[in-house]
C-alpha cells in the first residue's frame, strides 16, 4: 500500500501540468468542432440549393411535349428540394441545440477540474483498471530493490526520464490495519504510568482508535503491548522511580490537586506530561525543592467536602 501510494503521488505530480493543458484543449476543441460542423452543414445547404435551382432551370427549359424528359427533370427537381429541406432542418437543429458559450466562471471551473487530477484519481467512479491504464501510459517499468529497512524504486518513464523513490518497509506485524505510528509511542509511555484498563480508558477519552477504527479495551491494550514488546505496568513502579501523579503529589504535600496544577502551570513545580490529557508526572526531587509554605497559604480559598463518599475529578 505504501509503495502504491508513493507511485500514485509521483504519477499525479507528473500529470498535473498535462491535466491543465488537457482542460484548455478540451474547451478549445469543443468550440472548434461545433463551429466546423455548422460550417459543413451550411456548405451542404448551399450546394443543395444550387442543385435545386439548377434542376428547376433544366425543368423550365425542357419542351413540355417531351413528357419523358420533363418527368425525369421534375423528379430530380423534387429530390433536390427534399435535400434542401433536410439540410435546412439539420442546420435549424444545430442552432436549437447549440451549446451556450462558456462564461469566464465556467471556464475557470473547468480549468480547476482539469488541474485537480488527484480528485479525479480518487473519485468513486475511477476504477483500478482506469488507473492502471494511466500508469502504463506514462511508466515503462519500475525497478525495485530492498535495502535494509527501505524499498528503493527507480521509475522509468515512457519519455526516457527516470525518478528515484524510497519508502520505509513495514515492520513485522505492521499492515494496513495497524494502529497509527503515534499510538505505539503513546502506549509505550503510558505503560510506564498506568495499568492496561486505565490506558484503554484514557485512549478512548483522547479519541484514539485501533487500526480497524474500534475503541480500546483492556484486552486490546494487552494484545498491542505483547505485539510491540512493551512491558506491563507493575504496581508501585512509578514510586520506585521516584515519580508521582498530580493527585499523589497533592496528597503528599497536603494540598488540593487544583493548587498543585496551578503551581505546575505557573512554573513553580516541574512536571512532565506526554501529551495533553495524559497524567502529569512529578519527580521526587522536584517536590523536595518546592517551597510549600509559599503555596499552602494560598490554597485554602474554599473548604473541601468532608463526605467520604465524594471523589475529586480533575480534568487535565
Buried (B, 14 or more C-beta within 10 A) or exposed (E): EEBEEBBBEBBBEBBBEBBBEBBBEEBEEEEEEBEEEBEEBEEBBEEBBEBBEEBBEBBEEBEEEEEEBBEBBBEBBEBBBEBBEEBBEBBEEBEEEEEEEBEEEEBEEBBEEBBBBBEBBEEEEEEEEEBEEBEEEBBEEBEEEEEEEEBBBEBBBEEEEEBEBEBEBBEEEBEEEBBEEEBBEBBBBBBBBBBBBBBBBBBEEBEBBBBEEEEBBBEBBBEBBEBBEBEEBEEEBBEEEEBBBBBBBBEEBEBBBBBBBBBBEEEEBBBBEBEEBBBBBBBBEBBEEBEBEEBEEEBEEEEEEEEEEEEEEEEE
